[in-house]
């Protein structure tokens, strides 16, 4: 795994230690298996963005504190210039560009997400779920979005708002990357 994932893993472990909770207690609180949570803390596996947001919500901290190690400080506005958002590369196939990491007490997390094409069969895609809702708008390319078993094709300009507690996954289509604007609430 990359260095950024290892740093996030250290922050997860540090937070758990600070609140004096066991792996099992944190896993139950965040609605993941203890085995999965232990892997996240190890820094050897991808840590899903939905888990980072959920963990941050449960411990009343900003996701940016987990991702960057810095507390957000702006309360009136936070300006992100084109291509200058904090980049989070969880794995080679997914890259997140955080757009509001410096805004204190943000109610939602906006990202530009880039998904590279890969040969993973649809049946083997990793399904995510997280509390609340999500909005996606395709900026470039074509994306397969699976929500609770329903396969949807989104083209450039298409958008979708959905219940993110339902299992969902994304895949770039046509051998080309897809870029989309996502808001995780």
ZALOKOL-194106 format. One record per residue (C-alpha): z, y, x. Coordinates in nm, 2 decimals, decimal comma, padded with zeros to 4 digits. Example, Ala and Ser with C-alpha at 12.3 -4.5 7.8 and 13.67 -1.06 7.14 Angstrom:
! residues 2
<z 00,78; y -00,45; x 01,23>
<z 00,71; y -00,11; x 01,37>
END
This chain:
! residues 185
<z 00,00; y 00,00; x 00,00>
<z -00,05; y 00,36; x 00,11>
<z 00,22; y 00,58; x 00,25>
<z 00,24; y 00,79; x -00,07>
<z 00,34; y 00,48; x -00,27>
<z 00,60; y 00,39; x -00,02>
<z 00,75; y 00,74; x -00,04>
<z 00,76; y 00,73; x -00,42>
<z 00,93; y 00,38; x -00,39>
<z 01,19; y 00,54; x -00,17>
<z 01,26; y 00,81; x -00,42>
<z 01,30; y 00,55; x -00,70>
<z 01,55; y 00,36; x -00,49>
<z 01,73; y 00,68; x -00,40>
<z 01,76; y 00,79; x -00,76>
<z 01,89; y 00,44; x -00,86>
<z 02,14; y 00,46; x -00,58>
<z 02,25; y 00,81; x -00,68>
<z 02,33; y 00,70; x -01,03>
<z 02,49; y 00,38; x -00,91>
<z 02,28; y 00,15; x -01,13>
<z 02,15; y -00,20; x -01,06>
<z 01,78; y -00,30; x -01,05>
<z 01,84; y -00,49; x -01,38>
<z 01,99; y -00,18; x -01,54>
<z 01,71; y 00,05; x -01,44>
<z 01,45; y -00,20; x -01,54>
<z 01,60; y -00,24; x -01,88>
<z 01,63; y 00,14; x -01,93>
<z 01,26; y 00,18; x -01,83>
<z 01,15; y -00,12; x -02,04>
<z 01,00; y -00,32; x -01,74>
<z 01,10; y -00,65; x -01,60>
<z 01,35; y -00,65; x -01,31>
<z 01,09; y -00,83; x -01,10>
<z 00,83; y -00,55; x -01,17>
<z 01,08; y -00,28; x -01,10>
<z 01,19; y -00,44; x -00,77>
<z 00,83; y -00,45; x -00,67>
<z 00,79; y -00,08; x -00,74>
<z 01,10; y 00,00; x -00,53>
<z 00,95; y -00,22; x -00,25>
<z 00,65; y 00,01; x -00,21>
<z 00,42; y -00,29; x -00,17>
<z 00,25; y -00,26; x -00,52>
<z 00,09; y 00,01; x -00,72>
<z 00,34; y 00,21; x -00,92>
<z 00,17; y 00,30; x -01,25>
<z 00,16; y 00,67; x -01,34>
<z 00,30; y 00,59; x -01,69>
<z 00,60; y 00,42; x -01,52>
<z 00,66; y 00,73; x -01,30>
<z 00,65; y 00,96; x -01,61>
<z 00,88; y 00,72; x -01,80>
<z 01,13; y 00,69; x -01,52>
<z 01,14; y 01,06; x -01,47>
<z 01,19; y 01,11; x -01,84>
<z 01,48; y 00,86; x -01,85>
<z 01,65; y 01,03; x -01,56>
<z 01,58; y 01,38; x -01,67>
<z 01,38; y 01,48; x -01,36>
<z 01,03; y 01,60; x -01,32>
<z 00,76; y 01,34; x -01,23>
<z 00,66; y 01,58; x -00,95>
<z 01,00; y 01,52; x -00,79>
<z 00,91; y 01,15; x -00,77>
<z 00,56; y 01,21; x -00,66>
<z 00,59; y 01,49; x -00,41>
<z 00,96; y 01,49; x -00,33>
<z 00,98; y 01,86; x -00,43>
<z 01,13; y 02,01; x -00,74>
<z 00,90; y 02,23; x -00,95>
<z 01,00; y 02,59; x -00,94>
<z 00,77; y 02,79; x -01,17>
<z 00,88; y 02,87; x -01,52>
<z 00,63; y 03,14; x -01,65>
<z 00,31; y 02,97; x -01,53>
<z 00,17; y 02,75; x -01,26>
<z -00,19; y 02,80; x -01,15>
<z -00,39; y 02,51; x -01,00>
<z -00,71; y 02,61; x -00,84>
<z -01,02; y 02,38; x -00,86>
<z -00,97; y 02,06; x -00,66>
<z -00,63; y 02,18; x -00,53>
<z -00,39; y 01,98; x -00,75>
<z -00,15; y 01,74; x -00,59>
<z -00,35; y 01,42; x -00,52>
<z -00,19; y 01,09; x -00,61>
<z -00,38; y 00,79; x -00,50>
<z -00,21; y 00,49; x -00,64>
<z -00,48; y 00,25; x -00,54>
<z -00,84; y 00,27; x -00,43>
<z -00,97; y 00,24; x -00,79>
<z -00,76; y 00,52; x -00,93>
<z -00,70; y 00,88; x -00,81>
<z -00,48; y 01,13; x -01,00>
<z -00,50; y 01,50; x -00,94>
<z -00,18; y 01,65; x -01,09>
<z -00,24; y 01,99; x -01,24>
<z 00,11; y 02,11; x -01,34>
<z 00,34; y 01,97; x -01,07>
<z 00,49; y 02,31; x -00,99>
<z 00,59; y 02,40; x -01,35>
<z 00,96; y 02,34; x -01,43>
<z 01,04; y 02,14; x -01,74>
<z 00,68; y 02,07; x -01,84>
<z 00,65; y 01,90; x -02,18>
<z 00,33; y 01,72; x -02,07>
<z 00,17; y 01,60; x -01,75>
<z -00,20; y 01,70; x -01,72>
<z -00,42; y 01,52; x -01,46>
<z -00,78; y 01,48; x -01,35>
<z -00,82; y 01,11; x -01,31>
<z -01,10; y 00,95; x -01,11>
<z -01,17; y 00,58; x -01,16>
<z -01,41; y 00,41; x -00,91>
<z -01,63; y 00,13; x -01,04>
<z -01,51; y -00,22; x -00,96>
<z -01,60; y -00,58; x -01,05>
<z -01,27; y -00,66; x -01,23>
<z -01,35; y -00,85; x -01,55>
<z -01,23; y -00,68; x -01,87>
<z -00,99; y -00,97; x -01,94>
<z -00,82; y -00,91; x -01,61>
<z -00,77; y -00,53; x -01,64>
<z -00,41; y -00,42; x -01,60>
<z -00,28; y -00,29; x -01,94>
<z -00,05; y 00,01; x -01,94>
<z 00,18; y 00,15; x -02,21>
<z 00,43; y 00,43; x -02,21>
<z 00,62; y 00,63; x -02,46>
<z 00,46; y 00,90; x -02,67>
<z 00,09; y 00,99; x -02,67>
<z -00,20; y 01,05; x -02,44>
<z -00,52; y 01,26; x -02,45>
<z -00,83; y 01,18; x -02,24>
<z -01,16; y 01,38; x -02,22>
<z -01,44; y 01,24; x -02,01>
<z -01,58; y 01,50; x -01,76>
<z -01,82; y 01,28; x -01,57>
<z -01,96; y 00,93; x -01,62>
<z -01,89; y 00,66; x -01,88>
<z -01,56; y 00,49; x -01,94>
<z -01,45; y 00,18; x -02,12>
<z -01,11; y 00,24; x -02,28>
<z -00,93; y -00,05; x -02,43>
<z -00,65; y 00,03; x -02,67>
<z -00,45; y -00,25; x -02,82>
<z -00,75; y -00,49; x -02,79>
<z -01,01; y -00,24; x -02,93>
<z -01,29; y -00,16; x -02,68>
<z -01,42; y 00,20; x -02,69>
<z -01,70; y 00,35; x -02,49>
<z -01,65; y 00,72; x -02,40>
<z -01,93; y 00,93; x -02,25>
<z -01,92; y 01,27; x -02,09>
<z -01,78; y 01,52; x -02,33>
<z -01,61; y 01,26; x -02,55>
<z -01,23; y 01,28; x -02,60>
<z -00,96; y 01,06; x -02,75>
<z -00,60; y 01,11; x -02,85>
<z -00,40; y 00,79; x -02,89>
<z -00,06; y 00,63; x -02,92>
<z 00,02; y 00,53; x -02,56>
<z 00,28; y 00,28; x -02,66>
<z -00,02; y 00,06; x -02,74>
<z -00,14; y -00,14; x -02,44>
<z -00,44; y 00,04; x -02,28>
<z -00,67; y 00,03; x -01,98>
<z -00,97; y 00,22; x -01,84>
<z -01,27; y 00,10; x -01,65>
<z -01,57; y 00,30; x -01,50>
<z -01,90; y 00,17; x -01,63>
<z -02,26; y 00,16; x -01,51>
<z -02,15; y 00,12; x -01,15>
<z -02,06; y 00,49; x -01,13>
<z -01,72; y 00,66; x -01,10>
<z -01,57; y 00,82; x -01,41>
<z -01,37; y 01,14; x -01,41>
<z -01,16; y 01,24; x -01,70>
<z -00,89; y 01,49; x -01,80>
<z -00,57; y 01,32; x -01,91>
<z -00,26; y 01,46; x -02,07>
<z 00,04; y 01,23; x -02,08>
<z 00,31; y 01,34; x -02,32>
END
